[in-house]
């Protein structure tokens, strides 16, 4: 649907009666938006048809004019779909390009279509229609990503791995539990996008240039036809603010940030120094000089594209921060960041759902890493507390036990019962609190099973969380 780059034949400007000289070619190129806003053609036609039908119902437009407009718009839609529509730089934007073509096809009826509206409320309507469809698509893609995530989490609800804080081994978790953290993040992302959609779903059309119109229009009927929940209640606000676009970009930036965090972990996990997973070859590339390399290019690029989306959010905030009411030409710059943000998120989610399914987990490497950081030390402290020791005393006792294990070159969980008692002998009244059941508490499986509360990492709890998530999404087991 890219517009032609061929200079168009000169045609009279909509405002030509006021000006004594034509706009320069440089200014035409500088001010034109048709090369990027042409992607809103379908939304522009939908909005125009709803506006025309309302004008006819209100007796502002004749039934013959409406029939001509509908016939002309059908022809234009076919031309755009078939790639034969001629986009002209000289007609500046998607709205004038379509209006000029409509007038060429149906004559005066095309000229009457703009009665009771302005390009200001027209473009505000088109953007909302376009963004509403983009959000609906993104929500479906989030659901597909989450379903893929849940499938992987279920396969590894029992697979232990180190949980980290400060990138240091902290406590055992399961790989399934770790993945569910990203389900929760994207669950909130979906909630934010739904909330954003609700706020943007208000119709600006009828606000005209800034003050409304003198024609007896029926805005509510247009809103109903176009699927808007209500109309914008202030004409100045309707045409001038782009907070709905900023809100979307903020939600998109958070979504990309969550995917970037997961990307960072995938990159770390895939490193031979960690070796927790491997990615399917279709998501990786090699090196031009080092034949042994398998580079995780896709997750790396997700990290990079997150910066791009964050930049678009800042660009829109900066665009709006000093604009007086009402519409200003600055707002032409809202579309490229908005379009690119939506398309980047859509492409990222599409590839991510497939990439998650292509992860090959290496459970032995994950378990081996758990033997390197005394991951069950907290479990020993909890055990001593349950035997009646104050937590701070238990904390000190376990620290001594860890020091003993390190001196022997062992993980804490590898100490036998006698070694453990000996490590705690220096502390009065501690060693005698130990029983043989302490070894079960220090095991990886014992540590996981003990955390069976809602939100915990016990395998049974993880499976229950997956079942709840699937019911929420309305998806079945893999």
Steps between C-alpha positions, in 0.01 A plus 500: 500500500802728466419822313666580174808719510416653159432876525123547452333729251419834656149521644336791679562505874204483732597843631634643172264799486684674781856465376679703236772244421518121502665301776861421415600144414727492806212597728277241334749226579564631849134529601355197320396200709350279230807277486422370849136585577378314190487192724190654659311495167255230608422688821464829310249343263304343788482831681400690186221255418360520853516880481326503161221271619441723801486809276239326284292396802509860623390636160832678445598274212263363234442127459645523148817661631529227763457228239768664283738529797446134593557392142814711471643380830444139399700567182778669698515210746541259212775715347690516827465126558614431146797736521380722216406806704726794413622671816604859427749697705332819384182404681694487826326229702277193487186709550548735205625223275181302556277807479658614172460153350140483623421835338658382176278192506164645612526876452329746735390232745867452582533869575201490734642217713710737712192692617493527880849370563867601480816307436572566868216283630533269199861405575432470872226250415717307253783462750265370767346251259844382388640476852192317628555230237871486583426453871254219422768329293762545772267356764452187290877470454562540873255215553688282250831582671352420840359169376845402372650607832250288695574195286872531575432570869288186530770283344743632760282543809735254678830612346711667773726792422668771704300807579727802500527832675785731400580225244614287794344163580226568755244221540370211289204562272361300212545608141121493466464739793760732347310512170173573680652826624494617137142383464408732787693790347330463162166449675535850643616624159177369349299669775671832426430468129134418562474802725670716237258370236204593718621859533587549133164360387332840492401669175662836408303538175263792527748721679588637155801736500480584871161649592246252366275571202184699424341204317244285688719194522436183702836402649360217709372312195843525335659374821266202506567413136877515548494304825598785734369488856427872513592834344778733611327758719709807420575602143832667584625194684369262232720638222810604693603236752685181426511364853344174379799449269743583781318263734523224240871562449553491877320165523697376200828612656419303815407194296824525303693551825360173632591320178843661515555364851406152382730547201788587731439182698479288186833645385660426837347152524624416149858602575730195530610641836145442623360243259143483631332502158557492129301692239373350177733578213235704317531774763879521488777594260864411463818702475671608181840410648443259792339179374417371849269792588125478543377846585157571660423781258124510549500561877789743456298693244198504732720676755601752234147558372388568856721809497335602175150472649609686814630775272164528326330552836740783586451648151123518543525645849738764369275566200203583721664675793484861372205502259231759563140413414379399252645311203856576389701364208737346756246221534583373156809356672290278723439231239841360415597430864156355566496281189854376559429423865195290415674319216810430709290353781297291254810360329671431833204311645457296182856378509513459877209255520682275255839552665376393846375174352843444346693515828685181590545479876805335658383381843834346598678833459234676706530245780880516493483878543293451814795316656723805465333763715363345822148553362328328794670704774176683576326166537745405776431830675125440472548148639682635807235766556231234496703318768477806723812703411454877445544585131808722550671224696402251230639735236836513682506123544438434131769752403748294705380181335547656156853604593576143603362366173710746299814401691431143400424595138140378527156645459308528827251236385787250452599496869390184676319507834812463716687768305209735541478446876873556533478826308244627752666368818659836585157657547337404830173312471492489117648165399265304725199645315601308188334172407553279195203672333719805448654330197160489328451869576841575345425308178395678183172308481429565868563870454262515205224295665508720810390806302149382421307818579333704225774661295762252621731284292383153612432291187139436601446871557657578163266256325201654677614846389531377141148354513363831628686690230370271228144542625548876502629497141243248385766266358531125544795291606774455243 
